[in-house]
Amino acid sequence: MGKPLIPAQRRERIQEFLSIHQIARTADLMNLLETSEATVRRDLEWLEQKGILERTHGGAILNQRVIFEQEYQQRAQHFPEEKRQIGELAASLIEDGDIVFINSGTTSTQVLQHIRRESQITVFTNNVNAALELGDPGFHYYLTGGEFHARSNSLAGRFALDNLNLVFANKAILGVDGVSLKHGCTVPTNPEAEVVRRMIERTKGQVIVVADHSKWGAVSNFPVAAIEDVDKFVTDEGFSAEAMKDLKTHNVEVLMPRSVISV
């Protein structure tokens, strides 16, 4: 065993480890730093106070800030196969007779595209891109109306919110830009945040969040839901086992393509 590291050195190494792996277990950091669990936990607490990481069950995740909203086509290029699989699985959760809220975003678009044609359901969405791609879906399909936002191909604003007030849904399937135990589900713009919050308020049933594994630990500008408000989280197989354990502590069911996992 070499000379013990001073706190600044330990914290720098923790940050280096997280910059590479995004997620760190306490046991891994104990081995890396050759120190005790209590020391690692103190360092993680210090780094969390500085906003560098977020402590989780058994370790920590790197805080990743999502400040700006990317263009829709740019986002569509990130993990396209994972999003397709997530969309297919989330769409399978919709049953005949459901009234469903679905918001904008590339993963939400995949949900809409995978809903079974001729389903006996009703969908309300602010997702303009999906409306352009769906054609005649064979099920009842309503756009919220509202101000058009070109970057996200979405509708928002007072008109959209007022129209959502006219409906109660029994499911909401929502894409977000960040998911964090501490900060919950977040999106980059206030207009979209207002729509998502209203959808959740008007849902008298399950709230289902769809997001690929890269969204875990990311924090965007506007919160839309606490983790406790989420019933199901649909993600891809790149999602870590440690993250699933963290969600279990908050009674969130994690679903993955080709498998249904309740951890």
N, C-alpha and C positions, 0 to 999 in steps of 0.2 A: 504494500500500500504506500503510495507516495505522500507527499506533504499535503495536509488538508487544504482544500480551497477556501478562500475567503468568500463571504456572501456575494460580493459583486461578480466574482469568477463563476460561482455556481449559477447565478441567475443568468449570466451571459450564455453559459452552456445550455441551460434549459431553453432559452430563446432560440439558440442555434438548432437544437434538437426539434423544437416545434416548427421552425421555419421549413424543415425538411419533411417532417412526418405529420404535421398538423395536430396530431393526437399523441399524448404521452401518458403512459401508466406510471403510477407512483413507483412501482417495483423497478421499472426500466430506469427511472431517474435515480433511484437509490444505487443501482449498479453503475450507472454512468458517472455519478458524482462521488461514489464510494462513501456514502454518508447514511444517516439514519432516516427512517420514515418521518420522524418529527421534524427534522431539519428540512427535508424536502417539502413538507406541508407548509412550513413557515415561509419558505421561498416562494411557493406557489401562491400563498396568500398575499405576499408582498407584490408579486407580479400582477395578480388580479386587481389589486388596489390601483395599480398604475394603468390598468386597462389593456394590458398586453395579452392576457389569457383569461380563460374562464375555467374555474375548477369544476370537475365533474366527479361522478362516482368512480373512485379509484384512480384519478389522475387529473388531466387538464386538456383543454383544446385551445388552439391558437385563435385569438380574436381576429376575424377577418372583416374589415369594413367594406361595405358595398355602398358607396356614396352616390354614384351617378347611375342613372338608368341607361342601359345600353339600348341601341337600336334593336328592334325585334329580330331582324335577320342575323345580327351578330349573336344574340342569345340562342337562336335556333341551331347554331353551329356547335354549341357546347353540349357534349354527351347526347347526341341525337338518338342513338339506339337505346340508351338507358331511359330517355324520356318517352320513347315510343312504348317500351315495355311497361313503364309506370302508367302511362295513359291507358293502355289496354287493361291492366289489372284494375285500376281505379274505375274504369267504365263498367267492369264486370260487377261492381258493387251496387250498381243502379238496378232497381227492380221495377217491374211494371207497377204503375200507380204512383211512382215517386214524382215529387216536384223538387227540382234540383237547381241550386245556384251554382254557377261555375264562373270564375273570374277570368281576367285576361292573363296572357303569358304563354310561353312556348309549351310548357308541360300541360297546362290546362287545355291548350289547343289539341294536344294529343288525346286527352280524355274525351273531348267532344268528337274527335274523328273516329274513336273506337266504340262509341255507343252503338248498340245493335240497331240497325235500321228497322223501322216499323215498330219500335218499342212503344208501349203504352205509357209514355212519360211526358212530362213537361219540363223544359229547360229554360231558365232565365239567365242571361249572360251579358256582360259588357265587352265580350271578346269579338271584335269586328273581324279579325283575321280568320277565325273559325267560321264565321258566317259566310265569308267569301269563298272558303274552301269546301264547305259542306254541301252546297247546292240544296237539293230537297232531301232532308234527312229522314223523312218519314215519321218523325215524332213532332210534338208541339214544341215550337222553338221561338223564343222571344228575345229581342235585344232590349236592353234597358233604356236605350235612348241616352241623350246627354251630349256633352261637348266631346268632340273627337280629339284624341291625343295620338299624333302620328308616330311618335317614337315607339309606342307600345301597341299600336293598332287597337286602341281601347276607347271606351266611352266612360265618362265620369261627370262629376259636377252635380248641381242641385237637381236638374231634371232626372238624372239617373237615380239619385237618392230618393226623390219623391215617388218615382215609379216602383222602386223596391219596397216602399212602405205599403204598397197595395197588395203585397203577396206574403204568404208564409210558405217556406219550403220545409221539407222533412229531411233533406240532405244538402250540405254545402261541400263542394269539392274545390279546393282553393290552392293555387300555386303561389309560392312566396319566394323571396330572394335570400332570406336568411332564416335559420332556425337555431335557437340557442336556449339552453335551460334557463339562463338568467334573464335574457331579454325577450324570449318568446319568438314569435313569428313576425318578421319585418319585411317591408317593401320600400323601394327607394323614393316614391313620390306620394305626396299627401292626397292628391285626387284618387289614386288607386287605393290608398289606405282607407279613405272614407267609404269607398264602395265595399271593400272587403269587410270592414267592421259592420256596415249595415247588413250585409248578407248574413253574417254570423248572428247578429241581433234578431233577424227575421227567420232563423232556422230553428225549428222545433224538433230537432233530431240530431243526427250525427254530423259533426264537423270533421271533414277528412282533408288533410293537408297532403299535397303531392309535391315532392322535391327530390332531386337527385342528391347523391351523397356529398357533392361539393358544397351544398348549402348548409351543411351541419357546421356550426361554429361561426358562420357568417352573420354579421349584424348590419342591417341597412338602416335607413334614416327614420322610418315611421313604423311603430309597433301596431300590429293588428289583432294579435291574440296572445295570451299567455299559454304556456305549454299545457296547463291544466284545462284550457278551453278546447283542446284537441282530443278527439276520440280515436282517430286512426291516422297513422302516418304511412303513406305509400312511398317507397323509395326503391333504390336499386341494390344489387348485391355487393356494391362497393361500400355500403354503409357498415360501420364497424360494430363488432359485438359489444364493445364497451358503451358505445352510444345507445345501442338497443337496451342495455341494462339501465342506463340513465333514464330513458323514456319509460321503462317499466315502473320505475319508482314514482312516476307521475300518472300511472294508469293509462298510458297511451299504447295502443296495439300497433305493432310494426308489421307491415305487409311488404313482401318483396315478390318480384316476378318469379314464376315457377315454384314458389313456395309461399306458404302462409305461416308467419312466425309470430308466436306470442311468447315473449321472453319475460 
